Amino acid sequence: MAPTRPPGRPRSSVDATVFAATLRTVDELGYTHATVDRIAAAAGVAKTTIYRRWPSKGALITACLVDAFGPLPLESGSRAELMSSAIRWGAAKISEPGIGAAFAGVFTDAINDPALREILSTQLQDPYRLALQEALGEPETRVLFLIDVVIGTLLHRMGMTGEPMVDADVDALVEMVVRVLP
């Protein structure tokens, strides 16, 4: 007798469906209007399905961003090449539909929510910080400064213009960061 599959969709499939619906909803409606109710409807799942996996909209958005960003693709090369590829990768990811708005929105929510700040720090920032510390041989404070400068600049541009940073400006950001943080 063949083993039976438990009822319902596999978790990874539900997560992928919810993450896609989350980014699509944020892209179409903006972060503020992308409520858990609307995300659940767009994903075709019950709101309780979302809340069983993520305790809040902020936790859902953070998990969605972790999934969307994936691991930092660091290849061997000089420090300048490593920093350049990391900055260009971050800029490309933030420019994908829904990602920049989701990132900026959850970041803003975290200002007044210590629990969400902890989720963002441990689940989203720390893996990249640790990878960069190891690749660059820099202390935590220096890598945090690098992340602040780069991600802050990219999100600021998106927040002020509604558009991701153009390639020429990403090139200038790379040049500036590589020159100042050699």
C-alpha positions as CSV (number, residue, x, y, z in Angstrom):
1,M,0.0,0.0,0.0
2,A,1.4,3.4,-1.0
3,P,1.9,5.9,1.8
4,T,-0.8,8.6,2.0
5,R,-0.1,12.2,1.9
6,P,-1.4,14.3,4.8
7,P,-4.3,16.5,3.9
8,G,-3.7,20.0,2.6
9,R,-0.9,21.5,0.5
10,P,2.7,20.9,1.4
11,R,4.1,23.7,3.6
12,S,6.8,24.8,1.2
13,S,4.1,25.2,-1.5
14,V,1.9,27.3,0.8
15,D,4.9,29.4,1.8
16,A,5.8,30.0,-1.8
17,T,2.2,30.9,-2.7
18,V,1.9,33.3,0.2
19,F,5.3,34.9,-0.5
20,A,4.4,35.5,-4.2
21,A,1.0,36.9,-3.2
22,T,2.6,39.1,-0.6
23,L,5.1,40.7,-3.0
24,R,2.4,41.0,-5.7
25,T,0.0,42.7,-3.2
26,V,2.6,45.1,-1.8
27,D,3.6,46.0,-5.4
28,E,0.0,46.6,-6.4
29,L,-1.4,48.3,-3.3
30,G,1.6,49.5,-1.4
31,Y,2.9,48.2,2.0
32,T,0.2,49.9,4.1
33,H,-2.7,48.6,2.1
34,A,-1.2,45.1,1.8
35,T,-3.1,43.7,4.8
36,V,-2.9,40.1,5.9
37,D,-6.6,39.8,4.8
38,R,-5.7,41.0,1.3
39,I,-2.5,38.9,1.1
40,A,-4.5,35.8,2.2
41,A,-7.2,36.5,-0.4
42,A,-4.5,36.9,-3.1
43,A,-2.8,33.7,-2.1
44,G,-6.1,31.8,-1.9
45,V,-5.6,30.7,1.7
46,A,-7.3,31.4,5.0
47,K,-6.0,34.2,7.1
48,T,-5.5,31.6,9.8
49,T,-3.1,29.8,7.5
50,I,-0.9,32.9,7.5
51,Y,-1.1,33.5,11.2
52,R,-0.2,29.9,12.0
53,R,3.1,30.4,10.2
54,W,3.8,34.1,11.0
55,P,2.5,35.9,14.1
56,S,2.3,39.3,12.4
57,K,2.4,41.1,9.1
58,G,5.9,42.2,9.9
59,A,7.0,38.6,10.5
60,L,5.4,37.5,7.2
61,I,7.1,40.3,5.3
62,T,10.5,39.5,6.9
63,A,10.1,35.8,6.0
64,C,9.1,36.9,2.5
65,L,12.2,39.1,2.1
66,V,14.5,36.4,3.5
67,D,13.1,34.0,0.8
68,A,13.2,36.6,-2.0
69,F,16.8,37.7,-1.2
70,G,18.1,34.1,-0.7
71,P,21.8,33.7,0.2
72,L,24.3,36.4,-0.5
73,P,26.2,35.3,-3.7
74,L,29.8,35.9,-2.7
75,E,32.5,34.6,-5.0
76,S,36.2,34.8,-4.5
77,G,37.9,38.0,-5.5
78,S,39.4,41.2,-4.2
79,R,37.7,43.2,-1.4
80,A,36.6,45.7,-4.0
81,E,35.1,43.0,-6.2
82,L,33.3,41.4,-3.2
83,M,31.8,44.7,-2.1
84,S,30.9,45.7,-5.6
85,S,29.1,42.4,-6.2
86,A,27.3,42.6,-2.9
87,I,26.1,46.1,-3.5
88,R,25.0,45.4,-7.1
89,W,23.2,42.3,-5.9
90,G,21.4,44.2,-3.1
91,A,20.4,47.0,-5.5
92,A,19.0,44.4,-8.0
93,K,17.0,42.6,-5.3
94,I,15.5,45.8,-3.9
95,S,14.5,46.9,-7.4
96,E,12.4,43.7,-8.0
97,P,8.6,44.3,-7.9
98,G,7.3,44.6,-4.3
99,I,10.6,44.0,-2.6
100,G,11.8,47.6,-2.1
101,A,8.3,48.6,-0.8
102,A,8.1,45.6,1.5
103,F,11.5,46.2,2.9
104,A,10.9,49.9,3.4
105,G,7.5,49.3,5.0
106,V,8.6,46.6,7.4
107,F,11.7,48.7,8.3
108,T,9.4,51.7,9.1
109,D,7.1,49.5,11.2
110,A,10.1,48.2,13.2
111,I,11.0,51.7,14.4
112,N,8.3,51.5,17.0
113,D,8.2,47.7,17.4
114,P,11.1,46.1,19.3
115,A,9.9,42.6,18.6
116,L,9.8,43.2,14.8
117,R,13.3,44.9,15.0
118,E,14.6,41.7,16.6
119,I,13.0,39.6,13.8
120,L,14.5,41.8,11.2
121,S,17.9,41.8,12.8
122,T,18.2,38.1,13.5
123,Q,16.4,36.7,10.4
124,L,17.2,39.2,7.7
125,Q,20.3,41.2,8.6
126,D,22.4,38.8,10.6
127,P,23.0,36.1,7.9
128,Y,24.2,38.8,5.4
129,R,26.3,40.6,8.1
130,L,28.0,37.3,9.1
131,A,28.7,36.4,5.5
132,L,30.2,39.8,4.8
133,Q,32.2,39.7,8.0
134,E,33.8,36.4,7.0
135,A,34.3,37.4,3.3
136,L,35.8,40.8,4.1
137,G,37.5,40.0,7.4
138,E,35.9,43.0,9.0
139,P,34.5,43.4,12.5
140,E,30.7,43.6,13.1
141,T,30.6,47.3,13.5
142,R,32.3,48.0,10.2
143,V,30.0,45.6,8.3
144,L,26.9,47.1,10.0
145,F,28.1,50.5,8.8
146,L,28.5,49.1,5.2
147,I,25.0,47.6,5.3
148,D,23.6,50.9,6.7
149,V,25.2,53.0,4.0
150,V,24.2,50.8,1.1
151,I,20.8,49.5,2.1
152,G,19.8,52.9,3.6
153,T,20.8,54.7,0.4
154,L,18.9,52.2,-1.8
155,L,15.8,52.4,0.3
156,H,15.9,56.2,0.6
157,R,16.1,56.5,-3.1
158,M,13.1,54.2,-3.6
159,G,11.2,56.1,-0.8
160,M,11.8,59.5,-2.3
161,T,11.3,58.6,-6.0
162,G,9.2,55.5,-6.0
163,E,11.8,54.0,-8.3
164,P,14.9,51.9,-7.7
165,M,18.3,53.4,-8.1
166,V,19.4,53.6,-11.8
167,D,22.5,51.7,-12.8
168,A,24.7,54.9,-13.1
169,D,23.9,55.8,-9.5
170,V,24.5,52.2,-8.3
171,D,27.9,52.5,-10.1
172,A,28.6,55.7,-8.2
173,L,27.5,54.1,-4.9
174,V,29.9,51.2,-5.5
175,E,32.7,53.6,-6.3
176,M,32.1,55.6,-3.2
177,V,31.8,52.7,-0.9
178,V,34.9,50.9,-2.3
179,R,36.9,54.1,-2.0
180,V,35.9,54.9,1.5
181,L,35.8,51.4,3.0
182,P,38.8,49.8,1.2
